[in-house]
Amino acid sequence: MEQNQISCGPVYEQLPPLSAKYQWFVAQSPEADKDDTGDQFFYNIHEPLSYYRCRIPELLGKRIRGSFHGWLILSNDNMWSLWNPVSSKIICLPPLILKDGESAFIKECCLSLPPEDPKSILLLTRTDKPTFVFCRLVHKRKRLGWIEMSYDKQLKRLSRDGCLLHSLSCCNGKVYAVCQENCITPLVIEIDIVVKAGEVVIELLLFAVCPLSLKHCGYDYMYFLRGSNTELFCIIIAFNYCVETYDTTFSFVTLHKVDMSCINWAGLEGLKKWDISGIEPEGLEQEDDDKLYRSMEIWEEMEDLKDANFFVDLARDNSVAYSRAIASEFGGNIHIRSKMGKIIYSYNLNDGTILLNSMMPSPVLPASYVSVWECRLAGDYAKSKQGVEDKDRAIVVRLVTDDDVELNESQLLDLPLGVLEMIMKFCVGLEYLNFRATCKRCHLEAPVLQWRDEKALKRLQNYSLLSPWLMVVDKNRGTVTFEDPLSGYKYFMKSLPDQIDDAICYSGYGWLLFYGDYGLEFCNPFTNAVHDLPEVQPGFRFYWLCFSAPPTSPDCMVVGFGIEGIYIHFVGGEKSWRLVNLYALFADGELHVFKNLAQEDFSWEQDVVKAPRSWCRYPVEYFLTKCDQHLLLVFVDQFGESVEVFKLNDLKNEWEKTNGIGRHMIYISDSACLCRKAEVSEMENKIFFARLYNKNGKVVFYSLETGMYHTFNAKNIEESFVDFVGTKHYPFYHHAWIEPSWS
């Protein structure tokens, strides 16, 4: 889709009228682009079809390396400068000539103090060796000049074998960095800069241990620092790399902060003289070990950013930007540019979703340099002033409490009680719960029902649901959300009867299977019924589980895949697990068949059917489900550009591509893939994903008829898009498709 250029002329030669409502990005073509016109593109991810094209003289031929104290750090090969967009002042530094001539290894930069401060220096780091390169910005007696110094010995004194510092950031007048690669633990290092008698002395001090969260379950993770006033933030991203040549996915993202004005500095006194030169990690004294890890307590894990945003650029230099949005609906995100540079993952700290955004306007190359425009916009001042004026004219609205029920409740209570009772008889399940929640009077008039009672079950016989619901468990707030993909209605309930310890292992027939506080268990979230399963052995965990029927059925069999083999358990029969001594590797979509698994003559056939060839450009996820008597295999690539469905031909033992699934519908989540017969024609021939469209917050489905993604508005189809860009999902929250069942 073609973007619109929203400038009134062909090219802006000054800063465009950027709305302070959004967080703005500026893209610059890489130096290797032969057709580089020197243009800059200002855009935001909330209006992806529009951008400003500019040719600002101060930025022509220069790359934005960072923003500190209202100044932009710019570079062009070995020429560095500072530019203040508000005052238009420019500070040009002498050419950066290194002894080895390798200026390409200069990666990160940090401006320690505002340039007008006589102690201000521009500090650079190298990626090939442990040295600082710095330049004083104010020097009365001498000309400005660059100095390179090694910090290798100082870092070894603090970390024993740390090699490099990264993620430079200034906070509260000081500079901090991370030493991640060492034999002890990731550390936050204070870079103490002292300017005295015209000389600059830099000393490394141990500030604290990096924060740690039990959520960091990825294969690898990185720490990123960013300071703002007296607050120092630490972002931790745990990565999953599918294939090195492809893009990046995340297993978790957390945000921590420390407020320098609230630190108990006496508790960190023991780290000032920290020196472990030549000491093995196991040789640390217990007292020193306690001092080290006690410093971790200064960090506070954040659950909401409110109107602020972070931006982490993994594609270019791992830089971190921090800014506040005037409009709170656009705040609260950690925007992460993927390694390939084409996608921004917007992680919302408040609701735990990740939104996929397109990274670039169409004229911009994916390899372009992208920066967040952190400098304050002119509109910020007008908005702030208007906010004060609006506050003075605001209408005060009082919250109506239960004590006001007789005077202020809705006209629903004007109905005779007999009519209300008649309405209640037709309300079943969550409709009944919603009726009770309408007001205090309805809550009192409608008693709590046990839906497993014989009388209540009769009321459920006429209650028919048209679709499974998307269930999301928010452990932080202790709530469970259910969303009907057809109607778009959302239902809320308090937390499950038992906490989900790790993840939902499987869902089906209205039941969840997960590890709780006391081991593996079934749970029906609609009736709060719980069914515990026996333990295989202390500490044992399956890496994949499924079950064949609800645990209330005598035919319920649970199958678990462990490292040692495959276990089966008959819920209504044996009180222990049975081990089937088979070993199998499921990869690349290959189909393995286990016949008569519950019988003595069980068998296992490997590679019965090879995976069909896929033309997807990105890594593919495979989903296997049963449709009537046929097996279906669904291919979905990482960004949803390609969705393919294959049906197993039992006679030829091969997969055959199909363009439709008839009157059926498929539901895909991390824990299960369900296929059901559609109750209404609107649901037919569609694949529903555990994703929400960001524009309307509704469940996303793929139509095999149109070959596009859509959402429902009641039974009407609305919105059409071609991939997952603009959709959000819940990678860090427990979620599953579940069929409501009150039995």
C-alpha positions in Angstrom: 0.0 0.0 0.0 1.4 3.4 -1.0 2.1 6.0 1.7 0.9 9.6 1.4 3.3 12.5 1.7 1.7 14.9 4.1 4.0 17.9 3.6 2.4 20.7 1.7 5.4 21.1 -0.6 7.7 18.5 -2.2 10.3 18.7 0.6 10.6 20.4 3.9 13.8 22.3 4.5 13.3 22.7 8.2 11.6 20.7 11.0 8.1 19.9 9.9 5.1 20.6 12.1 5.3 17.4 14.1 2.3 16.8 16.3 3.3 16.4 20.0 0.6 13.7 20.3 2.9 11.0 18.8 6.3 9.6 19.2 8.2 10.5 16.0 10.9 8.5 14.2 13.4 10.0 11.7 14.9 7.7 9.0 18.1 8.5 7.2 19.5 6.5 4.2 22.7 4.5 4.9 26.0 5.8 3.6 26.3 2.9 1.2 23.1 4.0 -0.7 24.4 5.3 -4.0 21.1 7.1 -4.8 21.1 8.8 -1.4 19.5 12.2 -1.8 20.2 13.1 1.8 16.5 13.3 2.6 15.1 12.6 6.1 11.7 11.0 6.7 9.7 11.8 9.8 6.9 9.4 10.5 5.1 7.7 13.4 3.8 4.1 13.7 0.2 5.2 14.5 -0.3 6.8 11.0 1.8 4.4 8.9 0.5 5.7 5.6 1.8 9.2 6.1 5.2 10.8 6.5 7.1 14.1 6.2 9.9 14.2 3.7 12.6 16.7 4.7 16.0 18.0 3.6 17.2 19.8 6.8 20.6 21.4 6.1 22.0 20.6 9.5 21.3 16.9 9.0 22.5 16.5 5.4 25.2 13.9 5.1 25.2 13.3 8.9 23.9 10.4 10.9 22.0 11.0 14.2 24.0 9.0 16.8 22.0 10.0 19.9 20.1 12.7 21.8 21.2 14.1 25.2 20.2 17.2 27.1 18.2 18.5 24.1 21.2 18.1 21.7 21.6 15.7 18.8 25.0 14.0 18.4 25.8 13.8 14.7 28.6 12.1 12.7 29.8 11.8 9.2 32.7 9.4 8.9 35.3 11.0 11.3 33.5 14.3 11.7 31.4 14.7 14.8 29.2 17.6 15.8 26.3 18.6 18.1 23.2 20.4 17.1 20.4 22.0 19.2 17.2 22.0 17.1 15.6 24.6 19.3 18.3 27.2 19.4 19.8 26.1 16.0 23.3 26.2 17.6 26.0 23.9 16.2 29.2 22.7 17.9 31.7 21.3 15.5 34.4 19.0 16.9 37.8 18.3 15.4 38.2 15.3 13.1 38.3 12.0 15.0 41.6 10.4 13.9 42.4 7.1 15.7 45.9 5.6 15.7 44.7 2.4 14.1 42.4 4.3 11.8 39.4 2.1 12.6 36.7 4.7 13.2 34.1 2.2 12.0 34.3 0.4 15.3 32.9 3.5 17.1 29.4 2.5 18.2 27.9 4.1 21.2 28.1 7.7 22.4 27.0 9.7 25.5 27.1 13.4 26.4 27.9 13.5 30.1 26.5 17.0 30.8 24.9 19.8 28.8 27.6 21.4 26.5 27.6 24.7 28.4 28.8 22.9 31.5 32.7 23.2 31.7 32.9 19.6 32.7 30.9 18.2 29.8 32.6 15.6 27.6 31.4 13.5 24.6 32.2 9.9 25.4 32.4 7.2 22.7 33.1 3.4 23.0 34.6 1.0 20.6 33.3 -2.5 19.8 36.7 -4.0 19.0 38.6 -3.2 22.2 38.0 -1.8 25.7 38.8 1.8 25.2 37.0 5.1 25.6 37.4 7.9 23.1 36.3 11.3 24.4 36.5 15.0 23.7 36.0 18.0 26.1 33.4 20.4 24.8 34.7 23.4 26.7 38.5 24.0 26.8 39.7 27.6 27.4 43.5 27.1 27.1 43.8 24.4 24.4 42.1 23.5 21.2 39.5 20.8 21.4 41.0 17.4 20.8 40.2 13.7 21.1 41.8 11.3 23.6 41.6 7.5 23.6 42.2 5.6 26.9 41.9 1.9 27.9 39.6 0.8 30.6 40.6 -2.9 30.4 42.4 -3.1 33.8 39.8 -1.2 35.6 37.0 -3.4 34.3 39.0 -6.6 35.2 39.3 -5.2 38.7 35.5 -5.0 39.0 34.4 -8.1 37.0 37.5 -10.3 36.8 37.1 -11.1 33.1 34.8 -8.5 31.7 35.8 -7.4 28.2 33.6 -4.5 27.0 31.1 -2.0 28.3 27.9 -1.2 26.4 24.6 0.7 26.7 26.1 4.1 27.8 23.6 6.3 29.5 23.7 9.5 31.6 21.5 9.9 34.7 21.5 12.5 37.5 24.8 14.0 36.2 26.6 10.7 36.0 27.3 8.2 33.2 26.5 4.4 33.5 27.1 1.4 31.4 26.6 -2.4 31.4 29.2 -5.1 31.7 27.3 -8.2 30.7 29.8 -10.7 29.6 31.7 -11.8 32.7 32.0 -14.9 34.9 30.1 -13.4 37.8 26.8 -11.7 36.8 25.8 -8.8 34.6 26.9 -5.5 36.3 26.0 -1.8 36.1 29.2 0.2 36.1 29.4 3.9 37.0 31.8 5.8 34.8 33.1 8.5 37.1 34.4 11.5 35.1 36.4 14.2 36.9 37.7 17.3 35.1 40.4 19.0 37.2 43.1 21.4 36.2 42.2 21.0 32.5 42.7 17.2 32.7 40.0 14.5 32.4 40.3 11.5 34.8 37.9 8.5 34.2 37.4 5.9 36.9 35.2 2.8 36.8 33.1 2.1 39.9 30.8 -0.8 40.6 27.3 0.6 41.0 25.1 -2.5 41.3 24.2 -5.9 40.0 21.8 -5.8 37.0 18.2 -6.6 37.9 17.0 -10.2 37.6 13.6 -11.6 36.9 12.4 -15.2 37.0 10.7 -14.5 33.7 14.0 -14.5 31.7 13.5 -17.8 30.1 14.9 -17.1 26.7 18.0 -18.6 25.1 19.8 -15.4 25.4 19.1 -11.9 26.8 20.5 -8.4 26.7 20.5 -5.4 29.1 19.8 -1.9 27.9 20.2 1.3 30.1 18.5 4.6 29.7 18.4 7.5 32.1 15.9 10.3 32.6 16.5 13.0 35.3 17.1 11.0 38.5 15.7 7.7 37.2 17.8 5.0 35.6 15.9 2.4 33.6 17.0 -1.1 32.7 15.3 -3.0 29.9 15.9 -6.7 29.7 15.0 -8.6 26.5 15.2 -12.4 26.3 15.6 -13.6 22.7 14.5 -16.6 20.7 16.4 -16.9 17.4 14.7 -19.1 14.9 17.4 -19.0 12.3 20.3 -16.5 12.4 19.5 -15.3 8.9 15.9 -14.5 9.8 14.4 -12.1 12.2 14.1 -12.1 16.0 11.4 -13.1 18.4 11.3 -12.6 22.1 10.6 -14.9 25.0 10.3 -12.0 27.5 10.7 -8.3 28.0 10.9 -6.7 31.5 11.6 -3.1 32.6 13.2 -2.1 35.9 14.1 1.3 37.4 16.0 2.9 40.2 15.5 6.4 41.5 18.8 7.9 42.4 17.1 10.4 44.8 15.7 7.5 46.9 18.7 5.2 47.1 20.1 4.2 50.5 23.7 4.9 49.5 24.9 3.6 52.8 23.8 0.1 51.7 26.0 0.4 48.6 29.1 1.7 50.5 30.7 -1.8 50.4 30.9 -1.7 46.6 33.0 1.5 46.4 36.3 -0.3 47.0 35.3 -3.5 45.1 38.3 -5.3 43.7 38.3 -9.0 42.7 41.4 -9.0 40.6 42.7 -12.5 40.3 39.9 -14.0 42.4 37.9 -17.0 41.1 34.1 -16.6 41.3 33.9 -19.4 43.8 36.7 -17.8 45.8 34.5 -14.8 46.7 33.9 -14.4 50.5 30.3 -14.8 51.6 30.3 -11.2 52.9 31.4 -9.9 49.5 28.9 -12.1 47.7 26.1 -10.8 49.9 27.1 -7.2 49.3 27.1 -7.8 45.5 23.6 -9.4 45.4 22.1 -7.1 48.0 22.7 -4.3 45.5 20.1 -5.9 43.2 17.4 -4.9 45.7 17.6 -1.2 44.6 15.8 -2.1 41.3 12.0 -1.9 41.1 10.2 -3.9 38.3 7.7 -1.7 36.5 4.3 -2.9 35.3 3.1 0.3 33.7 4.9 3.1 31.8 1.8 5.4 31.6 2.5 8.0 28.9 6.2 7.2 28.3 7.8 5.1 25.6 11.1 3.4 25.0 12.7 2.6 21.7 15.4 -0.1 21.3 17.1 -0.4 18.0 18.5 -3.9 17.4 19.1 -3.4 13.7 21.8 -0.8 13.9 23.6 0.0 17.2 21.4 -1.3 20.1 20.7 2.4 21.0 17.9 3.2 23.5 15.7 6.3 23.4 13.1 7.5 26.0 10.3 9.9 25.4 6.9 10.9 26.7 3.8 11.1 24.6 1.2 13.9 25.1 -1.6 11.4 24.3 -1.6 8.7 27.0 -3.3 6.2 24.6 0.0 6.1 22.6 2.2 5.7 25.7 3.2 2.7 27.8 5.2 0.9 25.1 8.7 -0.5 24.6 9.2 -0.3 20.9 11.8 -2.8 19.6 13.2 -2.6 16.1 13.9 -6.1 14.8 17.3 -7.2 13.7 16.2 -7.2 10.0 15.0 -3.6 10.5 11.6 -4.2 8.8 9.4 -4.6 11.9 8.8 -2.8 15.2 7.6 -4.9 18.0 5.6 -2.7 20.4 5.5 -4.3 23.8 2.8 -2.8 26.0 3.9 -3.0 29.6 0.4 -2.6 30.9 -1.6 -5.3 29.0 1.3 -7.6 28.1 0.6 -7.5 24.3 3.1 -7.2 21.5 1.9 -5.2 18.5 3.6 -5.7 15.1 4.2 -2.4 13.2 5.7 -1.7 9.8 9.0 -0.1 10.4 9.4 2.2 7.3 7.5 4.4 4.9 7.8 3.0 1.4 10.6 5.3 0.2 12.9 4.3 3.0 15.2 1.3 2.8 15.1 -1.3 5.7 18.9 -0.7 6.2 18.3 3.0 7.0 19.4 4.6 10.2 16.4 5.2 12.4 16.3 7.4 15.5 13.6 8.5 17.8 13.1 12.3 17.7 13.6 13.0 21.4 14.0 16.7 21.2 11.0 18.6 22.6 8.5 19.7 20.0 7.0 23.2 19.8 3.6 21.7 20.2 4.5 20.4 23.6 4.3 23.8 25.2 0.9 24.7 23.7 -0.5 21.3 24.7 0.8 21.7 28.3 -0.7 25.2 28.5 -4.0 24.1 27.0 -4.1 21.2 29.5 -4.0 23.7 32.4 -6.7 25.8 30.9 -8.9 22.8 30.3 -8.4 21.7 33.8 -9.8 25.0 35.1 -12.9 24.6 33.0 -13.4 20.9 33.7 -16.7 19.6 34.8 -16.5 17.6 38.0 -18.1 14.2 37.7 -18.9 12.3 40.9 -18.8 8.5 41.0 -22.2 7.0 42.0 -21.8 4.6 44.9 -24.0 1.8 46.1 -25.5 4.1 48.7 -27.0 6.2 45.8 -28.7 3.2 44.2 -32.3 4.3 44.9 -31.8 7.7 43.2 -29.4 7.1 40.4 -29.7 3.6 39.0 -30.9 2.8 35.5 -34.5 2.6 34.4 -34.2 -1.2 34.2 -35.3 -1.2 37.9 -38.6 0.5 36.9 -39.7 -2.9 35.5 -41.9 -5.0 37.7 -40.1 -7.7 39.6 -42.1 -10.4 37.7 -40.7 -9.2 34.4 -37.1 -9.1 35.9 -37.6 -12.7 37.1 -38.8 -13.7 33.6 -35.7 -12.1 32.1 -33.4 -14.0 34.6 -34.9 -17.3 33.5 -33.6 -16.7 30.0 -30.1 -15.7 31.2 -27.6 -18.5 31.3 -23.9 -18.7 32.1 -22.1 -15.4 31.6 -25.3 -13.7 30.5 -26.6 -14.4 34.0 -23.4 -13.1 35.5 -23.7 -9.9 33.5 -27.3 -9.5 34.6 -26.2 -9.8 38.3 -23.5 -7.2 37.6 -25.8 -4.6 36.1 -26.6 -2.9 39.4 -26.8 -3.5 43.1 -30.6 -4.3 43.0 -30.0 -7.0 40.2 -27.1 -8.4 42.2 -29.4 -8.8 45.2 -32.4 -10.2 43.3 -30.4 -12.7 41.3 -29.0 -15.4 43.5 -25.7 -17.2 42.9 -26.3 -20.4 41.0 -24.2 -23.6 40.9 -24.4 -24.5 37.3 -23.7 -28.1 38.0 -27.0 -28.5 39.9 -29.6 -30.5 38.0 -32.0 -27.6 37.9 -29.4 -25.2 36.6 -28.1 -27.7 34.0 -31.6 -27.8 32.4 -31.3 -24.1 31.8 -28.0 -24.7 29.9 -29.5 -27.2 27.5 -30.9 -24.4 25.3 -27.8 -22.3 25.7 -25.8 -22.7 22.5 -22.4 -21.0 21.8 -21.4 -20.3 18.2 -17.6 -20.3 18.8 -14.8 -21.0 21.3 -13.7 -18.0 23.2 -10.2 -16.5 23.5 -9.2 -16.7 27.2 -6.3 -14.5 28.5 -5.0 -14.8 32.1 -3.5 -11.7 33.6 -1.6 -12.9 36.7 -0.5 -9.4 37.7 -4.1 -8.1 38.1 -5.6 -11.4 39.0 -8.2 -11.4 36.2 -9.3 -13.7 33.4 -10.7 -12.2 30.1 -12.9 -14.1 27.6 -13.6 -12.7 24.2 -16.2 -14.0 21.7 -14.7 -13.6 18.2 -18.1 -13.3 16.5 -19.8 -10.8 18.7 -16.7 -9.1 20.1 -18.1 -9.2 23.6 -15.6 -9.4 26.4 -16.3 -11.1 29.7 -14.2 -10.8 32.9 -13.9 -13.0 35.9 -11.6 -13.3 38.9 -8.6 -15.4 38.8 -8.7 -19.2 38.4 -9.1 -21.4 41.4 -5.4 -22.2 41.2 -2.4 -20.2 39.8 -1.0 -21.3 36.5 2.7 -21.9 37.3 4.3 -21.9 33.9 1.9 -22.1 30.9 -1.3 -23.6 29.7 -0.2 -27.0 28.4 -3.4 -27.8 26.5 -7.1 -26.8 26.2 -10.1 -28.6 25.0 -13.7 -29.5 25.8 -14.0 -26.5 28.1 -11.1 -27.6 30.3 -7.5 -26.4 30.7 -4.5 -28.6 31.5 -1.6 -26.8 33.3 1.0 -27.0 36.1 -0.4 -25.4 39.2 0.9 -24.9 42.7 0.5 -28.6 43.4 1.5 -30.2 40.1 -0.4 -31.0 36.9 -4.1 -30.4 37.0 -7.3 -29.9 35.0 -9.4 -26.8 35.6 -12.8 -25.7 34.2 -12.7 -21.9 34.6 -16.5 -21.7 34.2 -17.4 -24.1 37.1 -14.1 -23.8 39.0 -13.9 -27.5 39.0 -10.4 -28.9 39.5 -9.0 -32.4 38.9 -5.5 -33.2 40.0 -3.3 -35.6 38.2 -0.7 -37.9 39.8 3.0 -36.9 39.9 5.4 -38.9 37.7 8.3 -38.2 40.0 9.4 -35.2 42.1 10.5 -32.3 39.8 9.5 -34.1 36.6 7.9 -31.9 33.9 6.5 -32.8 30.4 7.5 -30.6 27.5 4.2 -31.3 25.7 0.8 -32.6 26.8 -2.7 -33.3 25.3 -5.9 -35.1 26.3 -8.6 -36.9 24.4 -11.7 -36.0 26.3 -12.9 -34.0 29.3 -11.6 -35.4 32.6 -15.2 -36.1 33.6 -15.4 -38.6 30.8 -14.4 -42.3 31.2 -12.6 -42.0 27.9 -10.2 -39.3 29.0 -6.6 -40.2 28.3 -3.7 -37.8 28.9 -0.6 -38.1 26.8 2.6 -36.5 27.9 5.9 -36.2 26.1 9.0 -36.2 28.4 12.7 -36.6 27.9 12.6 -40.3 28.7 9.7 -41.1 26.5 5.9 -40.9 26.1 3.7 -41.3 29.1 0.0 -42.0 29.1 -2.6 -41.8 31.9 -6.2 -42.8 32.1 -8.0 -40.3 34.2 -10.9 -42.5 35.1 -8.8 -45.7 35.5 -5.2 -46.0 36.6 -3.8 -43.9 39.5 -0.3 -43.6 38.0 1.4 -42.9 34.8 2.4 -45.6 32.3 5.7 -45.1 30.4 5.9 -46.1 26.7 9.6 -46.5 26.0 9.7 -44.7 22.7 11.8 -41.8 21.5 10.9 -39.5 18.7 11.9 -36.2 17.2 9.2 -34.0 15.8 10.6 -31.3 13.5 10.1 -29.6 10.1 6.5 -30.7 9.9 7.2 -34.5 9.7 4.3 -36.7 10.7 4.9 -39.5 13.3 2.0 -42.0 14.0 1.4 -43.8 17.3 -1.1 -46.6 16.8 -3.1 -48.4 19.6 -1.2 -46.2 22.1 -3.3 -47.5 25.0 -3.0 -51.2 24.0 -0.3 -53.8 24.4 0.2 -53.9 20.7 0.9 -50.2 20.3 3.2 -49.1 17.5 5.1 -46.0 16.4 5.8 -45.2 12.8 8.3 -42.5 12.0 8.3 -40.1 9.1 5.1 -41.6 7.8 4.5 -38.5 5.7 7.1 -35.9 4.8 6.3 -32.3 5.4 4.9 -30.5 2.3 7.1 -27.9 0.7 6.3 -24.3 1.7 7.0 -21.2 -0.2 7.0 -19.0 2.9 9.7 -16.3 3.0 10.0 -16.4 6.8 10.2 -19.2 9.5 7.0 -21.3 9.6 5.0 -22.6 12.5 3.1 -25.9 12.0 -0.3 -26.7 13.5 -1.9 -30.2 13.3 -5.6 -30.7 13.9 -8.3 -33.2 13.0 -11.3 -32.3 10.8 -13.9 -35.0 10.8 -11.9 -38.1 9.9 -9.1 -36.2 8.2 -5.8 -34.7 9.4 -5.1 -31.1 8.5 -1.7 -29.4 8.6 -1.7 -25.6 8.8 1.4 -23.5 7.8 1.7 -20.0 9.1 4.8 -17.9 8.7 6.2 -15.5 11.3 4.5 -12.4 10.0 1.4 -14.0 8.7 2.2 -13.2 5.0 1.5 -16.8 4.1 -1.2 -19.2 5.4 -1.4 -22.7 3.8 -3.7 -25.7 4.7 -2.9 -29.3 3.7 -5.1 -32.4 4.0 -3.6 -35.9 4.5 -4.3 -38.3 1.7 -4.4 -41.6 3.5 -4.2 -43.7 0.3 -1.1 -41.9 -1.1 0.4 -41.0 2.3 1.1 -37.5 1.3 -0.2 -34.0 2.0 -2.4 -32.3 -0.5 -2.9 -28.6 -0.5 -6.5 -27.5 0.0 -8.1 -24.1 -0.7 -10.8 -24.5 1.9 -12.2 -26.4 4.9 -15.8 -26.2 4.0 -18.2 -25.7 6.9 -15.4 -26.0 9.5 -13.4 -23.4 11.4 -9.9 -23.7 12.9 -8.7 -22.0 16.1 -4.9 -21.6 16.7 -3.1 -20.7 19.9 0.2 -21.6 21.5 -1.4 -24.4 23.5 -3.7 -26.1 21.0 -5.1 -26.1 17.5 -8.9 -26.8 17.4 -11.1 -27.6 14.4 -14.9 -27.4 14.9 -18.0 -27.4 12.6 -19.4 -24.0 12.2 -22.8 -23.4 13.7 -23.5 -20.4 11.4 -22.4 -19.8 7.8 -20.5 -16.6 8.8 -17.9 -18.7 10.7 -17.2 -21.2 7.9 -13.9 -21.7 6.1 -12.0 -19.4 8.5 -8.9 -19.7 10.7 -9.0 -17.7 14.0 -5.8 -16.6 15.7 -5.1 -15.6 19.2 -4.5 -12.0 18.0 -6.4 -8.8 18.2 -6.6 -6.1 15.5 -5.2 -2.9 17.0 -7.7 -0.5 15.4 -10.8 -2.1 16.9 -9.4 -4.6 19.5 -11.3 -7.5 17.9 -10.1 -11.1 17.2 -8.3 -11.6 13.9 -9.3 -14.4 11.5 -8.0 -15.5 8.1 -10.6 -16.2 5.4 -9.6 -19.0 3.1 -12.2 -17.6 0.7 -10.7 -14.1 0.4 -7.1 -14.9 1.2 -7.0 -12.0 3.6 -7.3 -11.2 7.3 -10.5 -9.7 8.8 -12.4 -9.1 12.0 -16.1 -9.4 12.8 -18.5 -6.6 13.7 -21.4 -8.7 15.0 -21.8 -11.1 12.0 -20.5 -8.6 9.4 -17.0 -8.8 8.2 -15.0 -5.6 8.6 -11.4 -4.6 8.0 -9.1 -6.3 5.5 -5.4 -6.7 5.7 -2.7 -9.0 4.3 -0.5 -9.9 7.3 0.0 -9.7 11.0 1.2 -6.1 10.9 -1.2 -4.0 12.9 -2.2 -7.0 15.1 -1.2 -7.7 18.7 -0.9 -11.0 20.6 -0.2 -12.2 24.2 3.2 -14.0 24.1 3.9 -13.5 27.8 0.4 -14.0 29.2 -1.3 -17.4 29.6 -3.9 -17.7 26.8 -5.9 -20.3 25.0 -9.0 -21.0 22.9 -11.6 -22.6 25.1 -15.2 -23.8 24.5 -17.4 -22.6 27.4 -18.7 -25.6 29.4 -20.7 -25.6 32.6 -20.6 -29.3 33.1 
